[in-house]
Amino acid sequence: MPQEYIEIHGARENNLKNISVRIPKRKITIFTGVSGSGKSSIVFDTIATESQRLLNENFSMFVRNFLPKYSQPEADSIENLSMSIVVDQKRMGGGSHSTVGTVTDINTILRLMFSRIGQPHIGPSNVFGFNDPKGMCPNCNGLGRKLDVDLEKFMDTSKSLNEGAILFPDYAVEGWYWSQLISTGMFDPDKKLSKYSKKEMDDLLHSGPIKIKTKVGAKDFNMTFEGIITRFTNKYIKGDLKSKSERTQKMVEPYMTMGPCTMCHGMRLSQEVLKCKINGYNIGDLTSMEIPVLIETLKKFKEPVAEPLVKAILERLQNLVDIGLEYLSLSRETDTLSGGESQRVKVVKHLGSSLTDVIYIFDEPSVGLHPRDVHRMNELLQKLRDKGNTVIVVEHDPDVIKVADHIVDVGPHAGPKGGEIVFEGSYANLLKAKTLTGTHMQQSVPIKDSFRTPTGKLPIKNAKVNNLQNVSVNIPTGVLTVVTGVAGSGKSSLINEVFQHQHPDSIVIDQSAVGVNSRSNPATYTGIMDDVRKAFATANKVQPALFSFNSKGACENCQGLGVIYTDLAFLNEAKTPCEVCGGKRFKDEVLAYKLNGKSISDVLSMNVGQALEYFELKEVVKKLQAMSDVGLDYLGLGQPLSTLSGGECQRIKLASELHKQGSIYIMDEPTTGLHMSDIGHLMEVINRLVDTGNTVVVIEHNLHVIKNADWIIDMGPEGGSKGGQVMFEGTPKELLKAKGSLTSAYLKN
């Protein structure tokens, strides 16, 4: 059968320079090139958008009204497209009701199995769902968690009641509620709470309403006594705390915590559902097991009726293992997964699909994967291709690029200096090509020779969060520490949860969005815009507010948006450039004011590199230089922040935090979205931070970064319950000799 191609002619989306490209169908094609070169413009903004638009046009006008709106990409022609499925790194939402089991549809099959062979039989499969009113735990509404009292903050068991053991202000010594407690005669006020019997402690905390007689002055009074936790729960947890005064809310909140539901113990289901079992296990037991344990348990289910169901579940579970997510359980909430984990869970969902001849589009599937696990991702891509699908990947990792059947290198540089195809062909030919990707594929970074001496240490003691197994480790200060380990080994738990909790003033630079507003852009986010407005105002002797499209200078027709949205009822909402300002967002009178020959609109349409050549203002140049240093030369000053990728969000945060000294910086995979040629620039920025007296802690898999660390903490040995231990602490040179470290083996290559 002759090779078919997806053919694109004259693509001009974003910075693309009228390019034409042929992508072989039913093969793996990898798009690579520096950040901002135009890879995403071809893959996402041209191919994926047009495929989705054409698919939506098959539906009636009425149905289309409920679907996402896609405008036609800027291109002369796009031919031979199939249906496309984009598997991106956007974190999976769904809130507390969405878990790995629900999103992969494994829970659906489990529920069906319990409805068929679970004993005692309690009804149809929907009864076994925690999102169904019939199946959910009535105490926590299927969340598995409930607002509760933080007993450690509520009382000090080393003291007696007379010494002020109850720390909650309502029970201050000699106060009304304290006196009521003592007057019951049920508790010895001089006995330390730690010496209370189980019954005494239960009465103190959870006693129901008891009528008691007490004296107030010379008079006898009948009163109702409740346990201190019972009373607190009734007053502040069952009663809506938000309806109380702000002062009361501030007083109460420190004593509350989100804890497991006391009725279902975190399993989310009603007691009736939890009594229904197969081989002694209820559905909650199965979903809370780690995947390898669950596989072994299910293999022992021998009932003939359940055989096809067990087979379908095992197949999906094996896919989760193959992709490196064996440390998860089906009860893990999807909004706690990282971007890389979310992407891999989505892949599993599609692997079970029987669709063929689909275009699968991946955005950096290697993100969050240890070098050991990259081959697993590659095998999955090949599996999808071998089912007869076209696989298109945007990727920077050399180990993923190796498995491509066809490679398209976009460049030569970023922004206006990119947007061209600089290479098309095989991996072997890419290595000979004189492009930035070709030359960097050949280079190997040496381990650095000298390591900075720490100025002190920040200890973590006996950490037990998530899978951490009583970890004690020191984070050295004044140096660059890199935390490594396979996915799920406990890196994020150690740094993002334990260490960050101990040092809440740390500067955290992660990949969460910096703005979802079409009015915020790099110029406003970094503070450049304030200085630019003042400079324009001074030069033209007018108010600074005139130079803001959110204020007095906004075009009155589009309110400073630059576009007009027209609701066409059943047709797509039309987005057209504003006829009055022509998309420039400002009033004509504002555009007449110039600074060094440019209007405010001209300035906002510059990218960081162009702005650096134009501006002479010291403060502005400093902030622009910081953005340039983190590899954002190509970013437009007026580009909406909502269009930035996770890696770009992280780097713009880094750029705006570079000026601080004596601080602790925490970075989570800062190389995400960076081309090999840009990682050197990032390392210069990080080294400069350390040299000016900061402590930098980086969670990273990239070997370039690991080789440049002063100190390495390697977590492992595996993920989930098989991880959570410190496998190694020391310099990269010492890591080479370390036994039992997975990272060590890859550092030698």
C-alpha positions, 0 to 999 in steps of 0.5 A, a space after each residue: 500500500 503506497 504511503 499516504 501523507 497529511 499535506 499542509 501548504 502555506 501555513 501562516 498561523 502565529 510566526 509560521 512563514 508560509 510553510 509547507 510540510 508532509 507528515 506520513 500517516 500511520 507513522 510516528 512523526 516528532 516535531 522538535 526545535 527551540 521553544 517558540 520556534 513554531 512547533 505548536 503552531 503547526 501541530 496544535 494550532 493548525 493540524 489539531 484545530 482544523 481536524 476538530 473544526 471539520 469534525 464539529 461541522 458534521 453535527 447539526 447547528 443545534 449540537 454545534 452550539 454546545 461544542 468548543 468553537 474553532 476558527 479556520 487556521 491560516 493556511 492555503 490548504 490542509 489535506 488528508 486529515 483524520 480525526 485527532 485526539 490531543 493528549 496534553 499536559 493539562 491537569 485533569 480537573 473533575 474535583 474530589 469526585 474524579 479518581 484514576 478509577 473513574 477516569 480510566 473507566 476501570 471503576 465502571 467494570 468493577 461496579 458491574 462485577 460486584 453487582 453480578 457476583 458480590 455477596 450479599 447481592 444489593 442491586 445494580 452496578 450504579 449502587 457501587 458508585 460514590 457519585 450515586 446518591 444510593 451508593 455514597 456514604 451519607 456522612 461525607 457525601 462520597 468525598 471520603 473526607 470530612 471537616 474535623 477537629 485538629 486534636 493536636 492543636 485543640 488540646 495539650 495532653 501533657 497538661 491538666 484541665 487546671 493547667 489549661 490543657 484545652 487550647 481552644 479559647 472557648 475553654 480558657 481556664 476560669 471561663 464559662 465553658 471550662 467552669 461548666 466542664 469542671 462542675 460536672 464532677 466527671 473529670 479530675 481537674 488536676 489529672 494530666 489528659 495523657 493519664 485519662 482512661 479511654 472512657 474518660 477521654 471519650 466522655 471529655 471529647 464525645 459525650 452526648 448531651 447530659 443534664 447536670 445540676 450546677 451552682 451559679 452563686 447561691 442558686 442551683 441551675 439545670 444545664 446540658 453538658 456535651 463533650 468538647 468535640 461534640 459541642 465544637 462540631 455542632 456549633 462550627 462544623 455542622 452549623 455553617 462557619 461562613 455564616 459566623 463573623 469574620 473574627 469567629 472564623 479566624 479564631 476557629 479555622 486553625 483548630 479545624 482540619 480535613 480528615 478521613 470520614 469517620 463512617 466510611 474511613 475514606 472509602 466514600 461508600 455507604 455501609 451497605 455497599 461496603 458489606 458486599 464482598 467478593 473473596 473477602 474484599 469490598 469494592 473500596 478495598 480493591 480501589 485503595 490497593 496499589 495497582 500491582 497488589 490489585 492485579 494479584 488479588 484479581 487473578 484469584 477471582 475464579 467465578 466464570 461469570 466474572 471472567 470477561 470482566 476480570 480480563 478487561 480490568 487486568 488489561 487496563 491495569 497492565 497498561 497503567 503498569 507499562 506506562 510507569 504508573 504502578 504506584 497509583 491506586 484507583 482511588 487517587 484523585 485526578 486533581 492531585 496528579 502532576 501534568 506528566 501523570 495526567 498525560 499518561 493516565 489519558 494515554 491509558 484511556 486511549 489504549 483501550 480504544 478500538 478506534 483506528 486511523 486516528 491522529 494522536 497528538 502528544 505534547 512532551 510525553 516524557 515530562 515527569 519521567 525518569 530516564 529509566 521510564 522513557 522507553 515505556 512511553 516510547 513503547 506505548 507510542 509504538 503500540 498506538 502506531 501499530 494499531 494503524 494510527 498516526 502519532 504526532 509528538 512535540 518533544 525535546 527529549 533525545 531518547 524519545 526523538 530516537 524512536 521517530 519514523 520521521 522528524 520535523 525540526 522547526 527553527 532556526 530560532 524562536 519567535 520572528 526568527 523561527 517559523 521555518 522547517 529547517 530539517 525533515 527526515 530520519 533520526 540518522 540524518 538529523 544527527 548529520 544536520 547543521 541545525 540547533 537540534 542536530 548539533 545538540 543531539 551529539 553533545 554530552 555534558 560533563 559532570 562539573 569538577 568543583 562543588 560549592 560548600 554549603 553555608 548551613 543546612 535545613 533539616 527535614 525530620 521523620 517525614 511521613 507524608 504520602 509514601 515517605 517512610 520516616 525520612 530524615 534528610 538535610 537540605 544544604 543552604 547556599 548551594 544548588 540541590 537537585 532532588 531526583 528519583 523515578 516518578 512516584 518515589 516521593 520527590 514532590 512529597 518531600 519538597 513540595 509538601 514537607 519542606 515547603 510547609 516548614 519554609 512557607 516563605 520559599 519562592 515556589 516556581 512551578 508550572 501552574 498557570 500565571 493568569 487566565 485573563 485575556 487582559 493580563 500579559 507578560 508586560 503587566 505580569 512582570 511589572 514592566 507595564 507600570 514603568 512603560 506607562 510612566 515613561 510615555 506619560 512623562 514624555 508626552 506630559 499626560 496621565 499614565 492611566 491613558 496608556 492602559 487598555 484596562 483604564 482611560 486609554 481603552 478603545 470605547 468600542 471594544 473596551 480594550 479587548 481589541 476584538 468584538 465578540 458577536 453572538 450568532 445564536 446557533 452559529 459560532 460566536 464570531 470574533 472579529 478585530 475591532 473596526 475602530 482600533 483595528 485590534 490595537 486596543 487603545 483610543 486613537 488619541 493615545 496612539 498618537 503619543 509616541 516614545 522614541 518614535 513608537 506608540 504604546 501599541 507598537 511596544 506591546 506588539 514587540 517581543 522581549 528580544 525586540 524590546 531589549 533593543 528599543 528600551 533604555 530605561 534601567 528598570 525595564 531593561 533589567 526585567 526584560 533581560 531576566 525574561 531573555 535569560 530564561 529563554 523567553 526572547 520570543 514572547 510578545 509583551 502583549 501576548 495574553 498569559 492564558 496562551 502560555 504553556 506550563 513551561 513558559 508560565 514557570 519561566 516567566 515566574 522565575 524571571 519575575 523572582 530573579 532579583 531576590 537575595 537570601 531566599 529559598 527557591 523551589 523549582 519543579 522540573 524547570 526544563 519542561 518545554 525547553 530545547 536542549 540548547 536552552 537548558 544551558 541558559 537556564 543553568 546560567 540563571 540558576 547558578 547566578 541565583 546561587 552565587 548571589 546567596 540563595 538556596 535553590 532546590 530543584 526537582 528534576 529528571 534532566 541529566 544536564 541539570 543533575 550533572 551541574 548540581 552541587 548536591 543530589 538527594 536521590 529518592 527511591 528505590 521505586 514509586 509508591 509503597 516501594 519508594 519514599 526512601 533516600 537512596 543517596 545524598 552527595 555530589 554528582 561525582 559520588 553518585 556515580 559510585 553509588 549502589 542501588 541508585 537508578 539515577 547513577 546508572 544513567 549518569 554514567 552514560 
